[in-house]
Amino acid sequence: MDFDSLTKTVFGFLKTENAYVIQVGAVLIAAFILDAIQRSVRSRLHARLEKTKNKWDESVVEALGRPVTMIIWVIGISFAVEILQKEKKGAHIFAAAEPIRDTLIIYAFVWFLIRLIRFGESNFLSREDDEAIDKTTVNAISQLMRVVVMVTGVLVAMQTLGYSISGVLAFGGIGGIAVGFAAKDLLANFFGGLMLFLDRPFAVGDWVRSPDRDIEGTVEYIGWRLTRIRTFDARPLYVPNSVFANIAVENPSRMKNRRIYETIGLRYEDVGKLEKIINRVKEMLTDHPEIDARKTMIVNFNAFAPSSLDFFIYTFTKTTNWVYFHEVKQDVLLKVLKIIAEEGAETAFHTSTLHLMGGLPPPDQLDAGPDS
């Protein structure tokens, strides 16, 4: 059979009643080929983009994968359904093909955006540069973006299906007022959590405490409704986020230094050695490798106490680690005691001196009984 005969046979068959079968098959084969081409192109493009330092381009390519496949097949199947609809005009089931197609395409776009947000979140959390990345904030923003994308997708889909968005929004506004009155505490916690994510007074892993409330521990989880804090006795403390809008919160984890503030008392009989001891202590602090000499450093005679001459030490360590800070503080105090001992002085302790009018009685009267 020559080419002309084959062509006449094919066109002849296309004019028969069963021609729609070939058309449907051709559309599905074309969708399969197009899907295979896009997979191949995307795979090669992804391999090239992996060699670049920018991870956002590979995130876009990776996020496009399955949604693009879905769109190709939805469009291909919709064309096939249109062919069948023209052939089988009495079948009313084909009338639902167009809204279903539009809804699935909207779903594919929403799916792509959600995948892109997830890959973007992974890119932020996997960064190895010096810029500090707050994991809690990144997770919160990504969750909020997902919610916005899904709500927008639902509204667009409803508009596509013929529902009035204005009516839905009006109903949502009236319902929102009712829900706001019924769940004002829940909304207060939600907006309190939003402020925590925006202001970032603390993050997961920080040690926090409040002088206004009995709250102190390590932050384990920051949610939209409550924050979980692990106290130092290993108990979980669940704090509603609205509480943080009304209290002061300290974050010792973000301090740059720790303070040593101690008062040392010498005996009154060591008054002549006090000035030299103070000078030596100040010199010791200046030369100490763990004391930050750039911060305020004070070593001065401070007060005439009832039993001692008091001088105080006010300085800051370089470390903020709680355990190591106490080791540095111990070393400083031991060196202060060593300086005092080397100067022949002693630290004072609480004593009382009793003065008797007329002096003490004779020794023989001290031993006498009350009747003598």
C-alpha positions in Angstrom: 0.0 0.0 0.0 1.5 3.3 -1.1 1.3 6.6 0.9 -1.7 8.0 -1.0 -3.7 4.9 -0.3 -2.8 5.0 3.4 -3.8 8.7 3.6 -7.1 8.0 1.9 -7.8 5.1 4.3 -7.1 7.2 7.4 -9.2 10.2 6.2 -11.9 7.8 5.2 -12.0 6.3 8.7 -12.0 9.8 10.2 -15.2 10.5 8.4 -16.9 7.4 9.8 -18.9 7.3 13.0 -16.0 5.9 15.0 -13.6 8.7 14.1 -14.0 10.2 17.6 -12.2 7.2 19.1 -9.1 8.0 17.2 -9.4 11.7 18.1 -9.7 10.9 21.8 -6.7 8.5 21.6 -4.7 11.1 19.7 -5.4 13.7 22.4 -4.4 11.4 25.2 -1.3 10.3 23.4 -0.4 14.0 22.9 -0.9 14.7 26.6 1.3 11.7 27.4 4.1 12.9 25.0 3.8 16.5 26.3 4.1 15.3 29.9 7.1 13.2 29.1 8.8 16.2 27.4 8.2 18.5 30.3 9.5 15.9 32.7 12.7 15.5 30.7 13.2 19.3 30.3 12.5 19.9 34.0 15.0 17.1 35.0 17.8 18.5 32.9 17.1 22.1 34.0 17.1 21.0 37.7 20.4 19.2 37.2 21.9 22.5 35.8 20.4 24.6 38.5 21.8 22.4 41.3 25.3 23.6 40.3 24.4 27.2 41.1 24.5 28.8 44.5 20.9 30.2 44.2 18.5 27.6 45.6 15.3 29.6 44.7 15.4 28.7 41.0 15.6 25.0 41.8 12.7 25.4 44.2 10.5 26.9 41.5 11.4 24.1 39.1 10.8 21.4 41.7 7.5 22.9 42.8 6.3 23.0 39.2 6.7 19.3 38.7 3.5 17.5 39.7 1.2 20.5 39.3 2.3 20.9 35.6 1.7 17.2 35.0 -1.7 17.6 36.5 -2.5 20.6 34.3 -1.4 18.8 31.2 -3.5 15.8 31.9 -6.6 17.8 33.0 -6.5 19.9 29.8 -5.9 16.7 27.7 -8.8 14.8 29.3 -11.0 17.9 29.0 -10.4 18.0 25.3 -11.2 14.3 25.1 -14.4 14.9 27.0 -15.3 17.7 24.6 -14.9 15.4 21.7 -17.1 12.8 23.4 -19.6 15.5 24.3 -20.0 16.5 20.7 -20.4 12.9 19.7 -22.8 11.9 22.4 -25.0 15.0 22.6 -27.6 13.3 24.7 -25.3 12.6 27.7 -25.8 15.4 30.2 -23.0 14.2 32.4 -20.5 15.9 30.1 -21.9 19.3 31.2 -19.9 19.0 34.4 -16.6 18.7 32.6 -15.9 22.4 32.2 -16.4 23.5 35.9 -14.5 20.4 37.0 -11.6 21.3 34.6 -11.5 24.9 35.9 -11.6 23.8 39.5 -8.8 21.3 39.0 -6.6 23.9 37.3 -7.1 26.2 40.2 -6.2 23.4 42.5 -3.0 22.8 40.5 -2.0 26.5 40.9 -2.7 26.4 44.7 -0.7 23.1 44.9 2.2 24.8 43.1 2.2 27.8 45.5 2.0 25.6 48.6 4.9 23.5 47.3 6.9 26.6 46.5 6.2 28.0 50.1 7.4 24.7 51.6 10.6 24.6 49.5 11.2 28.2 50.3 10.8 27.4 54.0 13.4 24.6 53.7 15.8 27.0 51.9 15.6 29.5 54.7 16.1 26.9 57.4 19.0 25.3 55.7 21.0 28.5 55.2 24.6 28.3 56.5 25.6 31.9 56.3 26.1 34.1 59.4 22.6 35.6 59.2 20.5 34.4 62.2 17.4 32.6 61.1 14.5 32.3 63.5 13.0 28.9 62.9 9.8 29.7 64.7 9.2 32.9 62.7 9.9 31.2 59.4 7.4 28.3 60.3 4.8 30.8 61.4 5.1 32.9 58.2 5.0 29.9 56.0 1.9 28.6 57.7 0.2 31.9 57.4 1.1 32.1 53.7 -0.4 28.6 53.1 -3.6 29.6 54.8 -3.8 32.7 52.6 -3.2 30.7 49.5 -5.7 28.0 50.3 -8.4 30.6 51.3 -7.8 32.5 48.1 -8.0 29.3 46.1 -11.3 28.3 47.6 -12.8 31.8 46.9 -11.6 31.7 43.3 -13.0 28.2 42.9 -16.3 29.2 44.3 -16.5 32.2 41.9 -15.6 29.8 39.0 -18.4 27.5 40.0 -20.9 30.3 40.0 -21.2 31.2 43.7 -21.1 34.9 44.7 -18.0 35.8 46.6 -19.5 39.0 47.8 -22.3 37.0 49.5 -19.8 34.7 51.0 -17.6 37.6 52.3 -20.7 39.3 53.7 -21.7 36.1 55.5 -18.2 35.7 56.7 -18.2 39.3 58.1 -21.4 38.8 60.1 -20.2 35.4 61.2 -16.8 36.8 62.2 -18.5 39.4 64.5 -20.5 36.6 66.2 -17.4 34.4 66.5 -15.4 37.4 67.8 -17.8 37.9 70.7 -18.0 34.2 71.4 -14.2 33.5 71.2 -12.6 36.8 72.2 -10.0 35.0 74.4 -9.1 32.7 71.5 -8.7 35.7 69.2 -6.7 37.6 71.9 -4.3 34.6 72.0 -4.1 34.5 68.3 -3.2 38.2 67.9 -0.8 37.8 70.9 0.9 35.0 69.0 1.0 37.2 65.9 2.8 39.9 67.9 5.3 37.4 69.2 6.1 36.3 65.6 6.5 39.9 64.5 8.3 41.4 67.5 10.3 38.3 68.3 11.0 39.1 72.0 12.1 35.5 72.3 12.6 32.4 70.2 12.5 28.6 70.8 15.5 27.7 73.0 15.7 31.0 74.8 15.7 31.3 78.6 13.0 33.8 79.6 11.5 35.0 82.8 9.0 37.6 83.9 9.2 39.9 86.9 5.4 40.3 86.8 4.5 36.7 86.8 6.0 33.5 88.2 7.3 32.5 84.7 10.8 31.3 84.1 12.3 28.6 81.9 13.3 27.6 78.4 10.9 28.2 75.5 10.1 24.9 73.8 7.2 25.9 71.5 5.5 29.0 70.2 2.1 28.4 68.8 -0.8 30.6 67.6 -2.7 30.1 70.9 -0.1 29.4 73.6 3.6 29.1 74.3 5.1 26.1 76.1 8.0 26.9 78.5 10.0 24.2 80.3 10.7 25.4 83.8 14.0 24.6 85.5 12.3 21.9 87.6 11.6 20.2 84.2 7.8 20.9 84.3 6.0 22.2 81.2 4.3 25.6 81.6 1.6 26.5 79.1 1.2 30.3 78.8 -1.6 31.8 76.7 -0.1 34.3 74.2 -2.4 37.1 75.3 -0.5 37.1 78.6 2.7 38.4 77.0 0.9 41.5 75.8 0.4 42.6 79.5 3.6 41.6 81.2 7.3 42.4 81.0 9.5 39.6 79.7 13.2 39.3 80.3 15.4 37.4 77.9 18.7 36.5 79.6 19.7 34.4 76.6 20.3 37.5 74.5 22.5 39.3 77.0 26.1 39.9 75.8 27.8 39.7 79.3 27.1 38.5 82.8 27.7 40.8 85.8 29.7 40.1 88.9 28.6 42.3 91.8 30.0 41.4 95.2 30.8 43.2 98.4 33.8 42.2 100.5 34.4 43.4 104.1 37.8 43.9 105.8 38.4 44.2 109.5 38.7 47.8 110.8 42.3 47.0 112.0 43.2 46.5 108.3 42.3 50.1 107.3 45.9 50.8 106.3 46.0 48.0 103.8 42.6 48.7 102.2 43.8 51.1 99.5 46.5 48.7 98.3 44.1 45.7 98.3 41.6 47.7 96.2 44.3 48.6 93.7 45.5 45.0 93.4 42.0 43.7 92.9 41.3 46.2 90.1 44.6 45.3 88.4 43.7 41.6 88.7 40.3 42.2 87.1 41.9 44.2 84.3 44.3 41.4 83.4 41.8 38.6 83.9 41.3 36.8 80.5 37.5 36.2 81.2 36.7 39.7 82.3 35.5 42.2 79.7 37.6 45.3 80.3 35.6 47.3 77.8 32.5 47.2 80.1 32.1 49.2 83.3 34.6 48.1 86.0 34.4 49.4 89.5 36.4 48.5 92.6 35.9 51.0 95.4 35.7 51.4 99.1 32.0 51.7 99.7 30.8 51.8 103.3 31.6 51.8 107.0 29.7 48.7 108.0 29.0 47.8 111.7 31.8 45.1 111.6 33.8 45.8 108.5 35.2 48.2 105.9 33.3 47.2 102.8 34.5 47.6 99.2 32.6 46.3 96.2 33.4 44.7 92.8 31.3 45.6 89.8 32.4 44.0 86.5 31.2 41.9 83.6 32.4 38.6 82.2 32.9 37.8 78.6 30.9 34.6 78.8 27.1 34.4 79.0 27.0 30.7 79.7 25.4 30.2 83.1 27.7 27.3 84.3 30.9 28.8 83.0 30.0 32.2 84.5 30.0 30.7 88.0 33.4 29.2 87.3 34.8 32.6 86.3 33.1 34.2 89.3 34.6 31.6 91.6 38.1 32.2 90.2 37.7 36.0 90.7 36.6 35.6 94.3 39.4 33.2 95.2 41.9 35.6 93.7 40.5 38.4 95.8 40.8 36.3 98.9 44.4 35.4 97.9 45.3 39.2 97.5 43.8 39.9 101.0 45.8 37.1 102.5 49.1 38.2 100.8 48.6 41.8 102.2 48.3 40.4 105.7 44.7 41.3 106.1 41.6 39.3 106.8 38.0 39.4 105.7 35.6 40.5 108.5 32.8 38.6 110.0 30.0 39.9 112.2 31.3 40.8 115.7 30.0 42.8 118.6 32.0 44.7 121.2 30.7 45.1 124.7 31.8 48.1 126.7 31.2 48.0 130.5 31.0 51.1 132.6 33.8 51.2 135.3 35.6 48.2 133.8 35.5 44.5 134.9 35.2 43.5 138.6 38.2 41.8 140.3 38.8 38.1 139.3 37.9 36.9 142.8 34.5 38.5 142.6 33.8 36.9 139.2 34.0 33.5 140.7 31.9 34.4 143.8 28.3 33.3 144.0 25.3 35.6 144.2 25.2 35.4 148.0 28.8 36.5 148.6 
